[in-house]
Amino acid sequence: EAVAGPLNVPRRLLAVLPREGLFNDAVALVFFQAAVAAMVRGEGLDAGVLLRFLYGLVVAVLVGVVIAWLAGRLRDRLTDVTGRNALSLVLPFGVYLLADQLGASGVTAVVVAALPVRTHQSAAQGEDRPSGGAMRDVAEMPVTRAAFALAPAEFPTAVAHPRHQLPPT
């Protein structure tokens, strides 16, 4: 926005650019995951890697689209702000876990699910943003603190047994 703002780029385009960049990053992660898996198994970058990439991408997009559609229908039926905010808080985790269980990219599925959810919010649901942001901040704080507190506990194991954490070469 800092670069495009002075150029008078339309607001709709400014809204789409970050989402498109996020989707590109998610697709790159899927390809990277397929390539690393092939290298760990001792395979080259062949048709199998491409098929795993395509499977992971297609299934992730399908999961994201279907769950976003279902969540939209459910959100339209919820009249309580707290219920809609709870749905928006739980939705990414559910989408990620479902895609991961199917062997697809959870990150890509979450990005795909978030796009229509964000763009189809009604004006009435715009009132959910302040309380939803506060709710996410409250939920994020203990998780972030726990991650930073528990990460050093793995340092002694990683230093004592570095080869244990890596795949065989």
N, C-alpha and C positions, 0 to 999 in steps of 0.2 A: 504494500500500500504506500510505503514511503517513496518508492520509485515511480509507481504508476499514478499516484495522486496528482502531482503537478502536471501530468500529461493529459488530464481530463479524460481518463479512461472511464467508460460507463460503469456505474456501481454494480450492475449485474455481473459484468465481467470480473470485477474485483472480488465478488463473492464466489465465483466459480474457480478462479485460479488456485487458491489454496487447496481446495478440494481435489482438483485435478492433480496437483503436485503430490498430495497425500496418497491418492490412488496409484500414481506412478511409483512411489516409494514402496507401497504394499506389493505391487506386482514384482518389483525388483527383489523384494524379500522372498517371494515365492520361488523365483528363478534361482536365487542364491541358495536357498534351502535345498532345492533339487540338485543343484550342482555339487554342493558340499556332501550331500548324501551319496551321490555317485562316486565322488573321490574317496570317501571313507570306505566304501565297499570295493574300491579298487577298479571301478569301471571308468571308462572314458566318458566324455561328453558326447553321447550318441542319441539315437532316437528314443531310448528309454527315458533319458533325462527330459527330453522334450515332451514325452507323453505324461510323465509325472508332473511337469510344470503345467501343462494344459489341464490335466485332471484337477490339480490343486486350485488353479485359477477359476475354471468353470464351476466347480462345486462351490467354491467360496462365493462367487457372484450369485449363484442360485440360492444358497443359504441366506445371504444378505438380503436379496430381493424378497424372498418369501417371508422371512422373519420381519422385515420392515413393513411389508404389506399387512401381515397379521397384527403387528404392534400398532400400526395406524388405525386399524379397525377397532382394536381394544382401546386405544387412547381416545378415539372419538366417543366411545361409550362411557368413559370415566368422567364423572362430573366433579370429582374432588381433586384439587390441586396437588395434594399430597400423594394421591394414587398415581397421577400422571408423572410426578417427579420420581416416585419410586420405580415406575416402569422405565423411565429414562436412565435411571441409575443401574438397574439390573440387566437391562437389555444388552449392553455390550458384552457382559460376561457370558450370558446365555448364548449369544451368537457365536462368540469365540469358542466356547466349549463344544457346541454342536458341530461347527466346521472342523475343529480339531479331531473330534471323534470320527468324522467321516474321512480323515486323512487329507483335509484341505487346509488352506491358510486361514487361520482364525483372524489374523490382522486384516487381511483383505476383506473377509466377510463383514467385519465390524465397520470398516470404511464404507463398503457398499451399503450396508444397512443404515448408516448414519446419514447418507446423502438425501434420500427421500424423506426421512423423518424430519430432518432440519428444514427442508424446503417446503414441506406441506403443513407446517404448523399454522393453525388458524390465529386470528387476532385475539380470540379469547384465550388461547394457550400461550400467548405472548406474556400474559401475567404470571406464567409459571417460571419465567427466567430468573427473577431475583431470588425467589425461594429455592429454586432448583440449583442455582449456583452456590448458594449458601449450604445447601444439603450436600452437594458434591465436595465442597471445601471441608466440611466436617468429616465426611467419610474418607477423604483422601489423606488428611493429616495423620491419623494413627497408622495407616498402612505405610505411608512414606517413612514415618519415624521408625516403625518396626523393621522395615527393610534396611535402613541405615544402621540400626542398632544390631541387627542379626548378621549382616554381611561380614563384619570382622571375625565372627565366630568360625567362619570357613577358612580364614587365612592360614592357621596352623596346619590344617589338613592339606591345603593346596601347596604349601611350601614343603611339607614333609614328604608328600607323595605326588609330585607334579605329573608323573607319567600315568598315575592312576586316573586322572581326570581326562586324559586325551585318548583318542582312538589309537589302536596299534598302527604303526607305520610299516 
